């Protein structure tokens, strides 16, 4: 049995991994052409930032329904980011990059969010 107590959203492994994902997204999008700075780069960064931000906000709201709602928003932002990464992988000006550095952490964060949502709401059906 673990004696690790969650005192803050910062103690949540999913929040910590989401922060690492944001950093990976920034590193990747720094390689994108400058003319993508206000389009795809901006969209990807906003979606990535939304994930840990919503985890934190939901945790601080203090109620289980609010926490669940914000976890779902974080999960939806992850789906948005997955889509944007897929688009970037296929665009001529961004398809030559290595997306492994963002795909693996995003997949991990999405799985963790799915499990957390399911634990807080047993009626939730895990998705892929």
N, C-alpha and C positions, 0 to 999 in steps of 0.2 A: 504494500500500500504506500502510495506517495504522500509525503508530508508537504509537498509544494502547494501553497495556497495562492489563489488568484486574488490579488489585491487591486489590480488595475488592468485595463485593456492591454497595457504594455507587457504584462505577464503572459498574455495569450500567445501561444506559438503561432497560431494562424495570423495574428497581427504582425508578429515579427517577420514571418515569411512574406507577408504582403509588402512590408517595407523593403525587404530584399528584392522583391519583384519590381517595385517602383524604381529602384536603383538600376536594375538590369534593363528596364525599359528606357530609362534616360541614357544609359550607355549605348544601347542599340540605336535609338533615334538620333543620337549625336552623329551617327554615321550617315544618316539620310541626307539627301541633297537639301540645300538651303531653301529651295522653292517649295519644299514640303513642310517647312517649319510651321506655317500657320494652318496647315491642313492635317495631314496624317500624323505628323509628329505631335502636334498639339492635341489631337483627338486621343491618341494612344496614351499620352502622358496624363491627360485628364481622367481617362477610364482607369488607369493604373492607380492613380492617387485616390480615386474614389473608393477603392477596395478597403485599404486600411482606415481611411477616414470614416467610412460608414460602420466598420467594426467598432471603432472607438466611440463614435457618437451613440450607436445603439447600446453599447455596454454602459455608457454614462447616463443614459436616459432613466435607468433605474427600474424599468418594468419589463417583464418577460415579453409581452406583446410588442413593445417598442423595439426591444433587442432583436426579436425575430424579424420584424419588418426591416430593420436596417441591415441585418445579415442577408436578407433576401435582396436588398438593393445592392449590397456588396457583390453578391453572387451574380446578379444581373450585369453589373459593371465588368465582372470577369468574362461573361459571355460576350459583351461588347468588345472587350480587349481581344478575346480569341478571334473574333471576326476581323478586327482591324489588322491583327498579325497575319491572318490568312490573306487578306487583301494585299498587304505589303509584300508577302512572299511571292505574289504573282505579278506585281507591277515591275515593268522593265527597270526603273531607276532604283528599286529597293530589293529586287529578288536575289541578288548575289550575296546577301548577308547571311550570317549564321544565326538562325533563330532558336537554336538549342538553348541558349542562355536565358531565354524568356519562356519558351514552351514548357520546360520541365518545372520551373517554379510556379508558373500559372496553373499547370495541371495539379500540382500539390496543394496550392491554395484553394482551388475549386473543390477538390476532394475533401479538404478539411472543413470548408464552409458547409458542404453538403452534410457531412457527419454532424457538425455542430447544430445545424438547422434541424436535422432529424432527432437529435437528442433533446432539443428544446421543444420539438413538436413531433411526437411519435406518429402522427397521422401523415406527416410529410413523406412523400415517396422520393427516395434518392434518384437523382437524374445523372445523366452522363453528358 
